[in-house]
Amino acid sequence: MKPIIFCDFDGTITETDNIFSLMTEFVPQESEKIAKAMMEQTISFKDGLSAMFHLLSTQQKDEVIQYLMDTAIIRDGFGDFVRYAQDHGIPFYIVSGGVDFFIEPLVEKYGPFSGIYCNTADFSGEQIKLIYSNSCDEECAKYSIQGCGCCKPSVMRKVAKEDHFKIVIGDSLSDFEAAKQADIVLARDHLIQRCEELQVPYKPFITFHDCLKIVQELIETKHTIPAT
C-alpha cells in the first residue's frame, strides 16, 4: 500500500477557521445566523458559505485578503510534515471547503503540493461570489450526500488509486464523510467528537509534529512506502 495524504485547511493547517474569523471581523451579526443554521444542518454547507460571502462587497477585496494574511496562523510543525511527505514521495493534497484567495498564498512557501482542491472566489460583481468546481459526484447521490461545496469524498475517489493507503487529516464535521473513506484518520476538535459518536477509528493530534510521528510509525511498522 502506498500512502496518500488528504488534509483539510481551515482549523487544521491553520490554528483557527479563517472563514469564521473573517465573518466575525466584517459581518458578525449577519453571519452568525447563517453559521448556526449550518451547524444545525438546516442549510447545506454550500448554501451557507455562499450566503456568508454574499454579505461581503467586492470593494472589500484587498481589505479582506490583508486581514487574513495578517491573522491566519499556520499550525506548528506543518512545514516539517510537508517536507517529510515530499522527501518520501507521499502525495499530499489540500482539500478544503475554504477559498482559493487565502489558501493558496498562505501555503505557497510550503509547496509544491500534489494538488489544492478548494472553492474559488469571483470578484467580478458587486458581492463576492463563490464558484464550486469540486461538487458531489454520482456516488454521493447514492447516499443522499449533496451540497458540500468542495466535496472531499469526491476528490478522494477521483485522486486515490486502489493501492493507496488513504490518510485523512481534519478537524470539523465537513471532514467526516472523507474520514469514513480513510484507512487512517488524524483528527482534532469536532471531528474527534463525530468519529467517537459513530465509532470511526482515529488518532488525535494537536500539532503537525504529532501527525509526523504517527505517519512515521505507520511507515516503519507497515512498510507502506516503496524504496526510492
N, CA, C and O of each residue as an XYZ file, in Angstrom:
912
protein
N       0.840     -1.204      0.000
C       0.000      0.000      0.000
C       0.875      1.254      0.000
O       1.884      1.321      0.701
N       0.476      2.232     -0.788
C       1.222      3.478     -0.894
C       0.431      4.596     -0.211
O      -0.721      4.833     -0.575
N       1.017      5.286      0.765
C       0.275      6.338      1.467
C      -0.017      7.536      0.584
O       0.767      7.890     -0.296
N      -1.164      8.152      0.840
C      -1.561      9.396      0.190
C      -2.275     10.231      1.235
O      -3.089      9.710      1.997
N      -1.978     11.532      1.278
C      -2.497     12.412      2.330
C      -3.533     13.364      1.763
O      -3.305     14.012      0.741
N      -4.689     13.444      2.446
C      -5.729     14.420      2.142
C      -5.927     15.270      3.393
O      -6.407     14.776      4.413
N      -5.560     16.539      3.316
C      -5.526     17.391      4.501
C      -6.445     18.599      4.356
O      -6.396     19.314      3.356
N      -7.270     18.812      5.350
C      -8.121     19.989      5.446
C      -7.254     21.229      5.691
O      -6.085     21.114      6.061
N      -7.833     22.410      5.481
C      -7.077     23.652      5.673
C      -7.516     24.420      6.918
O      -6.756     24.528      7.881
N      -8.747     24.957      6.903
C      -9.203     25.817      7.998
C      -9.369     25.033      9.291
O     -10.117     24.057      9.340
N      -8.677     25.457     10.330
C      -8.739     24.785     11.614
C      -7.869     23.542     11.702
O      -7.777     22.909     12.754
N      -7.239     23.201     10.602
C      -6.348     22.040     10.568
C      -4.931     22.502     10.255
O      -4.055     22.440     11.117
N      -4.702     22.959      9.039
C      -3.403     23.558      8.710
C      -3.251     24.876      9.461
O      -2.165     25.201      9.941
N      -4.338     25.629      9.560
C      -4.303     26.870     10.345
C      -4.870     26.617     11.738
O      -5.642     25.681     11.948
N      -4.481     27.455     12.672
C      -4.918     27.301     14.059
C      -6.411     27.546     14.228
O      -7.052     26.925     15.076
N      -6.965     28.443     13.429
C      -8.376     28.784     13.546
C      -9.062     28.661     12.190
O      -8.406     28.526     11.158
N     -10.384     28.711     12.211
C     -11.169     28.698     10.980
C     -11.155     30.102     10.390
O     -11.703     31.035     10.977
N     -10.531     30.248      9.233
C     -10.351     31.580      8.648
C     -11.659     32.199      8.175
O     -11.822     33.418      8.225
N     -12.591     31.371      7.717
C     -13.877     31.919      7.292
C     -14.631     32.475      8.493
O     -15.191     33.569      8.430
N     -14.643     31.720      9.587
C     -15.295     32.207     10.809
C     -14.640     33.508     11.284
O     -15.324     34.460     11.662
N     -13.308     33.531     11.257
C     -12.579     34.734     11.662
C     -12.932     35.920     10.783
O     -13.149     37.026     11.278
N     -12.988     35.690      9.480
C     -13.300     36.744      8.522
C     -14.702     37.301      8.749
O     -14.897     38.516      8.778
N     -15.661     36.418      8.908
C     -17.041     36.859      9.085
C     -17.237     37.567     10.421
O     -17.991     38.537     10.508
N     -16.565     37.088     11.455
C     -16.647     37.730     12.769
C     -16.099     39.147     12.722
O     -16.597     40.036     13.412
N     -15.074     39.354     11.907
C     -14.463     40.673     11.780
C     -15.322     41.644     10.971
O     -15.446     42.813     11.335
N     -15.915     41.164      9.872
C     -16.565     42.070      8.932
C     -18.097     42.076      9.011
O     -18.704     43.137      8.863
N     -18.723     40.944      9.236
C     -20.197     40.887      9.269
C     -20.658     39.939     10.388
O     -21.283     38.916     10.107
N     -20.359     40.266     11.636
C     -20.587     39.325     12.742
C     -22.045     38.933     12.963
O     -22.346     37.749     13.107
N     -22.954     39.906     12.991
C     -24.344     39.593     13.314
C     -25.032     38.813     12.203
O     -25.730     37.833     12.464
N     -24.834     39.249     10.964
C     -25.489     38.595      9.837
C     -24.974     37.172      9.639
O     -25.754     36.257      9.376
N     -23.653     36.987      9.764
C     -23.060     35.675      9.505
C     -23.325     34.681     10.626
O     -23.328     33.473     10.392
N     -23.550     35.175     11.845
C     -23.773     34.277     12.978
C     -25.022     33.422     12.770
O     -25.026     32.235     13.094
N     -26.075     34.024     12.232
C     -27.311     33.283     11.975
C     -27.075     32.183     10.944
O     -27.592     31.074     11.078
N     -26.299     32.496      9.927
C     -26.017     31.517      8.877
C     -25.166     30.380      9.436
O     -25.415     29.207      9.160
N     -24.163     30.748     10.223
C     -23.276     29.736     10.802
C     -24.061     28.779     11.706
O     -23.810     27.574     11.701
N     -25.000     29.310     12.473
C     -25.803     28.473     13.358
C     -26.636     27.480     12.551
O     -26.745     26.310     12.917
N     -27.218     27.950     11.461
C     -28.019     27.074     10.604
C     -27.160     25.988      9.971
O     -27.610     24.855      9.802
N     -25.931     26.329      9.624
C     -25.019     25.333      9.054
C     -24.664     24.266     10.079
O     -24.649     23.077      9.760
N     -24.377     24.686     11.311
C     -24.036     23.734     12.362
C     -25.214     22.828     12.700
O     -25.037     21.650     13.007
N     -26.429     23.398     12.640
C     -27.630     22.612     12.919
C     -28.064     21.797     11.709
O     -29.002     21.003     11.773
N     -27.344     22.018     10.589
C     -27.583     21.293      9.336
C     -28.991     21.529      8.791
O     -29.584     20.641      8.177
N     -29.524     22.745      9.021
C     -30.795     23.122      8.422
C     -30.595     23.734      7.042
O     -31.541     23.840      6.262
N     -29.357     24.137      6.741
C     -28.976     24.509      5.378
C     -27.665     23.794      5.059
O     -26.912     23.425      5.960
N     -27.408     23.607      3.788
C     -26.191     22.900      3.387
C     -24.974     23.783      3.593
O     -25.081     25.007      3.668
N     -23.810     23.143      3.683
C     -22.557     23.894      3.816
C     -22.381     24.828      2.624
O     -21.987     25.984      2.783
N     -22.673     24.320      1.437
C     -22.513     25.115      0.210
C     -23.396     26.358      0.229
O     -22.923     27.458     -0.056
N     -24.673     26.193      0.562
C     -25.593     27.336      0.585
C     -25.210     28.331      1.680
O     -25.304     29.543      1.485
N     -24.779     27.812      2.831
C     -24.373     28.689      3.918
C     -23.147     29.499      3.569
O     -23.078     30.697      3.841
N     -22.181     28.836      2.966
C     -20.940     29.514      2.592
C     -21.214     30.599      1.550
O     -20.677     31.703      1.639
N     -22.046     30.279      0.571
C     -22.401     31.270     -0.455
C     -23.071     32.480      0.174
O     -22.770     33.621     -0.177
N     -23.984     32.222      1.108
C     -24.700     33.316      1.762
C     -23.761     34.196      2.566
O     -23.901     35.419      2.580
N     -22.805     33.571      3.235
C     -21.838     34.341      4.026
C     -21.012     35.274      3.151
O     -20.888     36.462      3.448
N     -20.453     34.745      2.087
C     -19.586     35.576      1.252
C     -20.375     36.611      0.464
O     -19.823     37.633      0.057
N     -21.659     36.356      0.247
C     -22.503     37.340     -0.427
C     -22.701     38.579      0.443
O     -23.100     39.632     -0.052
N     -22.420     38.450      1.743
C     -22.508     39.601      2.642
C     -21.362     40.594      2.426
O     -21.430     41.742      2.867
N     -20.306     40.134      1.740
C     -19.119     40.966      1.563
C     -19.095     41.604      0.176
O     -19.339     40.939     -0.831
N     -18.801     42.884      0.140
C     -18.678     43.603     -1.129
C     -17.323     43.300     -1.774
O     -16.324     43.122     -1.078
N     -17.300     43.243     -3.079
C     -16.031     43.028     -3.778
C     -15.089     44.227     -3.597
O     -13.881     44.108     -3.804
N     -15.639     45.361     -3.217
C     -14.791     46.520     -2.940
C     -13.941     46.300     -1.687
O     -12.967     47.016     -1.456
N     -14.314     45.313     -0.889
C     -13.556     44.978      0.320
C     -12.448     43.957      0.047
O     -11.771     43.520      0.977
N     -12.259     43.580     -1.202
C     -11.332     42.502     -1.559
C      -9.964     42.663     -0.912
O      -9.502     41.761     -0.212
N      -9.316     43.788     -1.133
C      -7.958     43.981     -0.612
C      -7.938     43.958      0.915
O      -7.024     43.402      1.524
N      -8.946     44.563      1.522
C      -9.024     44.605      2.980
C      -9.210     43.206      3.559
O      -8.584     42.841      4.555
N     -10.080     42.430      2.916
C     -10.359     41.058      3.361
C      -9.114     40.193      3.256
O      -8.769     39.470      4.190
N      -8.443     40.270      2.118
C      -7.244     39.458      1.899
C      -6.152     39.838      2.894
O      -5.503     38.965      3.471
N      -5.950     41.135      3.095
C      -4.902     41.577      4.006
C      -5.200     41.137      5.437
O      -4.294     40.761      6.181
N      -6.474     41.185      5.813
C      -6.855     40.760      7.162
C      -6.471     39.300      7.391
O      -5.906     38.962      8.431
N      -6.771     38.446      6.435
C      -6.460     37.027      6.591
C      -4.955     36.767      6.555
O      -4.454     35.911      7.284
N      -4.242     37.497      5.718
C      -2.786     37.331      5.677
C      -2.147     37.738      7.012
O      -1.127     37.181      7.418
N      -2.759     38.710      7.680
C      -2.219     39.213      8.945
C      -2.601     38.346     10.145
O      -1.878     38.312     11.140
N      -3.732     37.646     10.054
C      -4.257     36.967     11.242
C      -4.134     35.442     11.212
O      -4.108     34.810     12.268
N      -4.059     34.851     10.039
C      -4.003     33.386      9.952
C      -2.677     32.867     10.505
O      -1.620     33.420     10.203
N      -2.730     31.818     11.306
C      -1.539     31.215     11.907
C      -1.450     29.755     11.460
O      -2.371     28.969     11.682
N      -0.333     29.407     10.831
C      -0.106     28.035     10.390
C       0.229     27.170     11.600
O       1.062     27.547     12.425
N      -0.413     26.021     11.706
C      -0.230     25.133     12.861
C       1.224     24.661     12.946
O       1.858     24.369     11.932
N       1.727     24.594     14.156
C       3.113     24.219     14.411
C       3.436     22.850     13.796
O       2.664     21.899     13.918
N       4.583     22.778     13.143
C       5.063     21.524     12.576
C       4.618     21.258     11.158
O       5.026     20.258     10.568
N       3.785     22.130     10.584
C       3.268     21.874      9.240
C       4.391     21.785      8.212
O       4.390     20.896      7.360
N       5.340     22.698      8.291
C       6.446     22.685      7.337
C       7.237     21.391      7.389
O       7.578     20.829      6.348
N       7.534     20.911      8.594
C       8.273     19.651      8.748
C       7.470     18.476      8.194
O       8.028     17.581      7.558
N       6.169     18.483      8.436
C       5.314     17.400      7.967
C       5.278     17.356      6.438
O       5.379     16.286      5.838
N       5.134     18.518      5.819
C       5.105     18.589      4.352
C       6.441     18.130      3.766
O       6.473     17.389      2.783
N       7.543     18.576      4.376
C       8.868     18.171      3.864
C       9.058     16.665      3.965
O       9.649     16.053      3.075
N       8.566     16.068      5.036
C       8.671     14.612      5.182
C       7.927     13.924      4.039
O       8.436     12.978      3.438
N       6.734     14.400      3.747
C       5.960     13.821      2.648
C       6.686     14.005      1.317
O       6.747     13.082      0.505
N       7.230     15.190      1.099
C       7.961     15.454     -0.141
C       9.188     14.553     -0.260
O       9.440     13.982     -1.321
N       9.945     14.427      0.818
C      11.176     13.631      0.799
C      10.896     12.148      0.576
O      11.738     11.431      0.036
N       9.706     11.683      0.994
C       9.375     10.267      0.868
C       8.413      9.975     -0.276
O       7.880      8.871     -0.389
N       8.199     10.972     -1.115
C       7.363     10.758     -2.289
C       5.907     10.465     -1.984
O       5.247      9.755     -2.742
N       5.393     11.007     -0.875
C       3.995     10.783     -0.493
C       3.132     11.899     -1.099
O       3.343     13.068     -0.776
N       2.184     11.576     -1.953
C       1.290     12.609     -2.490
C       0.560     13.343     -1.367
O       0.025     12.719     -0.451
N       0.545     14.663     -1.449
C      -0.056     15.496     -0.396
C      -1.058     16.444     -1.048
O      -0.683     17.343     -1.801
N      -2.323     16.232     -0.750
C      -3.389     17.065     -1.301
C      -4.044     17.878     -0.193
O      -4.397     17.344      0.858
N      -4.203     19.173     -0.440
C      -5.010     20.009      0.434
C      -6.416     20.019     -0.153
O      -6.614     20.390     -1.310
N      -7.395     19.606      0.661
C      -8.786     19.557      0.211
C      -9.617     20.327      1.226
O      -9.739     19.915      2.379
N     -10.185     21.437      0.797
C     -10.767     22.377      1.760
C     -12.072     22.971      1.257
O     -12.252     23.197      0.061
N     -12.981     23.221      2.196
C     -14.183     23.985      1.907
C     -13.922     25.475      1.926
O     -14.848     26.273      1.778
N     -12.660     25.859      2.108
C     -12.269     27.265      2.094
C     -12.119     27.794      0.677
O     -12.593     27.182     -0.281
N     -11.455     28.935      0.554
C     -11.455     29.660     -0.716
C     -10.026     29.937     -1.173
O      -9.127     30.163     -0.363
N      -9.844     29.914     -2.486
C      -8.511     29.996     -3.089
C      -7.747     31.262     -2.735
O      -6.526     31.215     -2.584
N      -8.445     32.411     -2.596
C      -7.734     33.676     -2.459
C      -6.963     33.798     -1.150
O      -6.079     34.647     -1.037
N      -7.282     32.959     -0.151
C      -6.459     32.982      1.059
C      -5.693     31.676      1.274
O      -4.629     31.691      1.894
N      -6.203     30.555      0.781
C      -5.492     29.287      0.963
C      -4.175     29.284      0.197
O      -3.124     28.987      0.765
N      -4.229     29.609     -1.072
C      -3.047     29.489     -1.922
C      -1.876     30.360     -1.461
O      -0.755     29.856     -1.388
N      -2.083     31.651     -1.146
C      -0.942     32.437     -0.677
C      -0.405     32.003      0.686
O       0.787     32.153      0.956
N      -1.275     31.466      1.546
C      -0.828     31.063      2.880
C       0.030     29.797      2.866
O       0.881     29.618      3.738
N      -0.185     28.923      1.890
C       0.588     27.675      1.847
C       1.666     27.675      0.768
O       2.407     26.702      0.629
N       1.754     28.755      0.010
C       2.657     28.793     -1.147
C       4.104     28.434     -0.789
O       4.752     27.683     -1.518
N       4.603     28.956      0.309
C       6.010     28.736      0.650
C       6.310     27.319      1.095
O       7.473     26.922      1.168
N       5.254     26.538      1.399
C       5.457     25.163      1.857
C       5.417     24.150      0.711
O       5.799     22.994      0.893
N       4.964     24.573     -0.455
C       4.781     23.664     -1.583
C       6.089     23.251     -2.232
O       7.171     23.564     -1.734
N       5.976     22.537     -3.365
C       4.733     22.263     -4.088
C       3.933     21.132     -3.455
O       4.478     20.255     -2.785
N       2.609     21.180     -3.690
C       1.707     20.121     -3.263
C       1.246     19.334     -4.478
O       1.347     19.803     -5.611
N       0.751     18.161     -4.236
C       0.244     17.358     -5.352
C      -1.000     17.996     -5.942
O      -1.313     17.780     -7.113
N      -1.706     18.772     -5.151
C      -2.883     19.484     -5.627
C      -3.558     20.225     -4.495
O      -3.448     19.837     -3.332
N      -4.267     21.309     -4.844
C      -5.083     22.049     -3.877
C      -6.494     22.110     -4.436
O      -6.742     22.720     -5.476
N      -7.415     21.467     -3.725
C      -8.819     21.477     -4.120
C      -9.583     22.342     -3.130
O      -9.606     22.061     -1.932
N     -10.210     23.398     -3.642
C     -10.973     24.303     -2.778
C     -11.965     25.062     -3.636
O     -12.069     24.817     -4.838
N     -12.694     25.985     -3.023
C     -13.631     26.817     -3.758
C     -12.921     28.057     -4.298
O     -11.864     28.446     -3.803
N     -13.513     28.664     -5.312
C     -12.906     29.812     -5.991
C     -13.763     31.058     -5.795
O     -14.989     30.994     -5.886
N     -13.124     32.176     -5.529
C     -13.844     33.440     -5.357
C     -13.923     34.202     -6.670
O     -12.935     34.319     -7.394
N     -15.102     34.716     -6.966
C     -15.336     35.554     -8.138
C     -15.586     36.975     -7.642
O     -16.566     37.238     -6.945
N     -14.687     37.884     -8.010
C     -14.787     39.273     -7.560
C     -15.311     40.201     -8.655
O     -15.148     41.418     -8.563
N     -15.933     39.641     -9.682
C     -16.330     40.454    -10.833
C     -17.628     41.236    -10.616
O     -17.873     42.222    -11.311
N     -18.458     40.811     -9.665
C     -19.720     41.508     -9.406
C     -19.625     42.449     -8.223
O     -18.530     42.822     -7.802
N     -20.774     42.833     -7.687
C     -20.802     43.743     -6.545
C     -20.526     43.018     -5.236
O     -19.927     43.592     -4.325
N     -20.953     41.771     -5.132
C     -20.718     40.958     -3.941
C     -19.794     39.791     -4.306
O     -19.734     39.372     -5.461
N     -19.087     39.283     -3.316
C     -18.191     38.148     -3.562
C     -19.039     36.904     -3.826
O     -19.920     36.554     -3.040
N     -18.756     36.255     -4.932
C     -19.477     35.050     -5.323
C     -18.505     33.867     -5.308
O     -17.365     33.987     -5.756
N     -18.961     32.734     -4.793
C     -18.121     31.544     -4.761
C     -18.484     30.592     -5.893
O     -19.657     30.391     -6.208
N     -17.453     30.014     -6.495
C     -17.621     29.028     -7.564
C     -17.190     27.676     -7.021
O     -16.102     27.533     -6.463
N     -18.050     26.695     -7.191
C     -17.802     25.355     -6.647
C     -17.476     24.401     -7.795
O     -18.370     23.883     -8.464
N     -16.207     24.186     -8.004
C     -15.778     23.352     -9.134
C     -15.474     21.919     -8.717
O     -15.087     21.100     -9.550
N     -15.647     21.608     -7.422
C     -15.393     20.245     -6.932
C     -16.638     19.732     -6.210
O     -16.611     19.463     -5.009
N     -17.717     19.604     -6.959
C     -19.006     19.259     -6.364
C     -19.157     17.751     -6.177
O     -18.292     16.973     -6.577
N     -20.265     17.356     -5.564
C     -20.539     15.941     -5.287
C     -20.653     15.140     -6.575
O     -21.131     15.648     -7.590
N     -20.217     13.897     -6.531
C     -20.299     13.022     -7.690
C     -21.497     12.071     -7.566
O     -22.298     12.192     -6.639
N     -21.613     11.135     -8.499
C     -22.754     10.218     -8.506
C     -22.770      9.317     -7.277
O     -23.836      8.925     -6.805
N     -21.583      8.990     -6.758
C     -21.502      8.132     -5.574
C     -22.137      8.823     -4.373
O     -22.790      8.173     -3.556
N     -21.950     10.133     -4.262
C     -22.580     10.894     -3.174
C     -24.100     10.822     -3.272
O     -24.789     10.701     -2.259
N     -24.620     10.897     -4.500
C     -26.061     10.881     -4.709
C     -26.692      9.588     -4.203
O     -27.842      9.593     -3.765
N     -25.952      8.484     -4.259
C     -26.473      7.205     -3.784
C     -26.795      7.262     -2.294
O     -27.702      6.577     -1.820
N     -26.045      8.084     -1.562
C     -26.209      8.167     -0.111
C     -26.854      9.479      0.303
O     -26.812      9.863      1.472
N     -27.459     10.172     -0.679
C     -28.150     11.453     -0.436
C     -27.231     12.483      0.201
O     -27.657     13.280      1.037
N     -25.957     12.459     -0.205
C     -24.991     13.454      0.269
C     -24.852     14.521     -0.815
O     -24.332     14.241     -1.895
N     -25.302     15.716     -0.542
C     -25.251     16.797     -1.518
C     -24.944     18.102     -0.799
O     -25.046     18.188      0.425
N     -24.571     19.111     -1.566
C     -24.397     20.442     -1.009
C     -23.130     20.659     -0.226
O     -23.086     21.508      0.665
N     -22.070     19.886     -0.551
C     -20.822     20.010      0.208
C     -20.020     21.247     -0.166
O     -19.212     21.716      0.636
N     -20.221     21.781     -1.351
C     -19.327     22.833     -1.841
C     -18.134     22.175     -2.489
O     -18.212     21.734     -3.636
N     -17.033     22.103     -1.772
C     -15.893     21.290     -2.197
C     -16.082     19.917     -1.558
O     -15.899     19.758     -0.351
N     -16.447     18.932     -2.365
C     -16.791     17.607     -1.840
C     -15.525     16.769     -1.664
O     -14.931     16.313     -2.641
N     -15.129     16.577     -0.433
C     -13.886     15.869     -0.139
C     -13.925     14.393     -0.534
O     -12.947     13.898     -1.093
N     -15.019     13.668     -0.265
C     -15.060     12.277     -0.714
C     -14.935     12.138     -2.226
O     -14.277     11.220     -2.714
N     -15.571     13.055     -2.977
C     -15.492     13.001     -4.434
C     -14.062     13.224     -4.916
O     -13.598     12.555     -5.840
N     -13.369     14.168     -4.286
C     -11.963     14.417     -4.631
C     -11.128     13.172     -4.350
O     -10.281     12.796     -5.159
N     -11.361     12.541     -3.218
C     -10.608     11.339     -2.866
C     -10.848     10.225     -3.874
O      -9.908      9.538     -4.277
N     -12.100     10.041     -4.285
C     -12.397      8.999     -5.267
C     -11.742      9.292     -6.610
O     -11.357      8.374     -7.335
N     -11.619     10.568     -6.937
C     -11.019     10.950     -8.216
C      -9.507     10.771     -8.206
O      -8.918     10.404     -9.223
N      -8.879     11.027     -7.069
C      -7.415     11.071     -6.997
C      -6.788      9.750     -6.552
O      -5.794      9.313     -7.133
N      -7.352      9.116     -5.537
C      -6.726      7.933     -4.939
C      -6.893      6.699     -5.821
O      -7.921      6.521     -6.475
N      -5.872      5.858     -5.826
C      -5.896      4.591     -6.550
C      -6.200      3.450     -5.577
O      -6.205      3.641     -4.361
N      -6.452      2.272     -6.127
C      -6.812      1.127     -5.292
C      -5.705      0.749     -4.315
O      -5.984      0.265     -3.218
N      -4.443      0.968     -4.711
C      -3.335      0.567     -3.836
C      -2.868      1.672     -2.907
O      -1.826      1.541     -2.265
N      -3.630      2.768     -2.825
C      -3.271      3.857     -1.919
C      -3.795      3.590     -0.506
O      -4.899      3.079     -0.318
N      -2.970      3.951      0.477
C      -3.353      3.933      1.896
C      -3.739      5.360      2.240
O      -2.870      6.225      2.346
N      -5.032      5.621      2.416
C      -5.552      6.982      2.491
C      -5.481      7.539      3.911
O      -6.071      6.989      4.841
N      -4.743      8.643      4.057
C      -4.597      9.340      5.337
C      -5.399     10.642      5.260
O      -5.090     11.516      4.450
N      -6.421     10.767      6.098
C      -7.247     11.979      6.128
C      -6.953     12.742      7.409
O      -6.959     12.170      8.499
N      -6.694     14.046      7.270
C      -6.383     14.906      8.412
C      -7.405     16.035      8.448
O      -7.557     16.765      7.468
N      -8.114     16.187      9.583
C      -9.126     17.228      9.636
C      -9.578     17.551     11.037
O      -9.093     16.988     12.019
N     -10.533     18.484     11.108
C     -10.967     18.972     12.426
C     -12.461     19.164     12.572
O     -12.938     19.371     13.688
N     -13.223     19.102     11.478
C     -14.617     19.533     11.588
C     -15.593     18.525     10.991
O     -15.198     17.493     10.448
N     -16.882     18.856     11.106
C     -17.930     17.993     10.570
C     -17.801     17.830      9.067
O     -18.174     16.793      8.520
N     -17.276     18.847      8.395
C     -17.143     18.774      6.938
C     -16.095     17.748      6.505
O     -16.011     17.404      5.326
N     -15.300     17.264      7.451
C     -14.279     16.257      7.133
C     -14.777     14.833      7.377
O     -14.069     13.870      7.079
N     -15.993     14.692      7.918
C     -16.389     13.367      8.385
C     -16.641     12.383      7.249
O     -16.254     11.219      7.355
N     -17.277     12.820      6.168
C     -17.522     11.898      5.058
C     -16.196     11.429      4.445
O     -16.075     10.278      4.026
N     -15.216     12.317      4.397
C     -13.881     11.921      3.927
C     -13.252     10.938      4.908
O     -12.596      9.978      4.505
N     -13.459     11.187      6.204
C     -12.880     10.318      7.228
C     -13.395      8.888      7.096
O     -12.659      7.940      7.370
N     -14.649      8.724      6.682
C     -15.218      7.387      6.534
C     -14.564      6.601      5.391
O     -14.651      5.374      5.343
N     -13.911      7.319      4.476
C     -13.223      6.651      3.368
C     -11.745      6.391      3.664
O     -11.053      5.744      2.878
N     -11.274      6.894      4.791
C      -9.838      6.830      5.088
C      -9.423      5.464      5.624
O     -10.233      4.726      6.185
N      -8.152      5.146      5.440
C      -7.544      3.985      6.094
C      -7.064      4.365      7.483
O      -6.992      3.519      8.375
N      -6.734      5.643      7.667
C      -6.420      6.168      8.990
C      -6.831      7.633      9.031
O      -6.618      8.371      8.069
N      -7.425      8.055     10.155
C      -7.877      9.435     10.341
C      -7.057     10.076     11.440
O      -6.909      9.509     12.523
N      -6.525     11.250     11.168
C      -5.860     12.071     12.177
C      -6.825     13.223     12.460
O      -7.116     14.024     11.571
N      -7.318     13.305     13.687
C      -8.440     14.199     13.969
C      -8.178     15.113     15.150
O      -7.392     14.801     16.044
N      -8.856     16.248     15.129
C      -8.890     17.154     16.259
C     -10.266     17.811     16.313
O     -11.033     17.744     15.352
N     -10.568     18.438     17.429
C     -11.760     19.249     17.630
C     -13.043     18.476     17.292
O     -13.217     17.350     17.757
N     -13.942     19.062     16.491
C     -15.256     18.471     16.238
C     -15.171     17.120     15.549
O     -16.048     16.276     15.740
N     -14.135     16.899     14.753
C     -14.022     15.619     14.053
C     -13.807     14.475     15.040
O     -14.283     13.364     14.809
N     -13.097     14.734     16.135
C     -12.929     13.712     17.169
C     -14.291     13.307     17.731
O     -14.590     12.120     17.863
N     -15.102     14.294     18.056
C     -16.422     14.019     18.623
C     -17.267     13.190     17.661
O     -17.904     12.224     18.080
N     -17.281     13.552     16.382
C     -18.091     12.829     15.414
C     -17.569     11.413     15.200
O     -18.356     10.474     15.076
N     -16.250     11.252     15.155
C     -15.668      9.919     14.993
C     -16.040      9.023     16.174
O     -16.344      7.844     15.992
N     -16.016      9.585     17.380
C     -16.368      8.801     18.567
C     -17.851      8.439     18.570
O     -18.218      7.322     18.934
N     -18.701      9.379     18.167
C     -20.137      9.126     18.149
C     -20.489      7.984     17.207
O     -21.354      7.164     17.515
N     -19.821      7.931     16.062
C     -20.157      6.934     15.042
C     -19.099      5.851     14.917
O     -19.085      5.094     13.946
N     -18.211      5.781     15.906
C     -17.235      4.692     16.025
C     -16.349      4.548     14.786
O     -16.127      3.446     14.283
N     -15.859      5.668     14.319
C     -14.853      5.676     13.243
C     -13.483      5.787     13.903
O     -13.236      6.758     14.618
N     -12.590      4.833     13.690
C     -11.266      4.874     14.334
C     -10.476      6.118     13.928
O     -10.510      6.545     12.774
N      -9.767      6.686     14.897
C      -8.971      7.882     14.621
C      -7.795      7.950     15.592
O      -7.752      7.250     16.603
N      -6.853      8.809     15.252
C      -5.773      9.159     16.165
C      -5.800     10.670     16.352
O      -5.834     11.404     15.365
N      -5.786     11.155     17.597
C      -5.860     12.597     17.837
C      -4.517     13.285     17.582
O      -3.455     12.673     17.707
N      -4.588     14.562     17.223
C      -3.361     15.343     17.101
C      -3.613     16.768     17.566
O      -4.741     17.260     17.549
N      -2.547     17.407     17.974
C      -2.601     18.832     18.330
C      -1.776     19.643     17.341
O      -2.236     20.662     16.826
N      -0.556     19.188     17.077
C       0.314     19.853     16.109
C       0.658     18.869     14.996
O       0.352     17.679     15.083
N       1.294     19.381     13.957
C       1.723     18.504     12.868
C       2.959     17.699     13.250
O       3.337     16.771     12.534
N       3.583     18.036     14.349
C       4.636     17.159     14.875
C       4.002     15.833     15.304
O       4.596     14.769     15.130
N       2.787     15.907     15.867
C       2.050     14.691     16.224
C       1.714     13.881     14.978
O       1.864     12.659     14.961
N       1.257     14.575     13.934
C       0.929     13.894     12.677
C       2.162     13.220     12.090
O       2.086     12.095     11.595
N       3.281     13.900     12.146
C       4.524     13.354     11.609
C       4.909     12.081     12.345
O       5.299     11.093     11.723
N       4.801     12.102     13.656
C       5.157     10.926     14.449
C       4.257      9.740     14.090
O       4.725      8.609     13.961
N       2.960     10.015     13.931
C       2.010      8.948     13.594
C       2.332      8.342     12.236
O       2.342      7.121     12.081
N       2.595      9.195     11.257
C       2.875      8.704      9.904
C       4.209      7.964      9.866
O       4.330      6.933      9.203
N       5.203      8.481     10.570
C       6.491      7.789     10.630
C       6.333      6.388     11.222
O       6.885      5.425     10.690
N       5.587      6.273     12.313
C       5.366      4.969     12.936
C       4.599      4.037     12.006
O       4.872      2.838     11.941
N       3.648      4.601     11.298
C       2.866      3.814     10.350
C       3.763      3.224      9.264
O       3.655      2.046      8.923
N       4.636      4.052      8.734
C       5.518      3.608      7.662
C       6.524      2.579      8.165
O       6.817      1.596      7.484
N       7.045      2.815      9.354
C       8.036      1.886      9.901
C       7.434      0.519     10.205
O       8.105     -0.503     10.055
N       6.173      0.494     10.630
C       5.559     -0.777     11.014
C       4.878     -1.497      9.855
O       4.854     -2.726      9.804
N       4.329     -0.720      8.930
C       3.582     -1.336      7.827
C       4.364     -1.346      6.518
O       3.977     -2.016      5.560
N       5.477     -0.591      6.481
C       6.308     -0.546      5.270
C       5.472     -0.187      4.036
O       5.509     -0.874      3.016
N       4.732      0.892      4.163
C       3.799      1.237      3.090
C       4.437      2.031      1.964
O       3.808      2.227      0.924
N       5.668      2.491      2.140
C       6.310      3.286      1.101
C       7.379      2.464      0.396
O       8.251      1.890      1.048
N       7.319      2.403     -0.924
C       8.333      1.662     -1.651
C       9.677      2.368     -1.587
O       9.717      3.589     -1.430
N      10.761      1.647     -1.703
C      12.089      2.259     -1.701
C      12.237      3.194     -2.885
O      11.766      2.892     -3.981
N      12.885      4.326     -2.673
C      13.075      5.292     -3.754
C      14.548      5.419     -4.088
O      14.915      6.188     -4.977
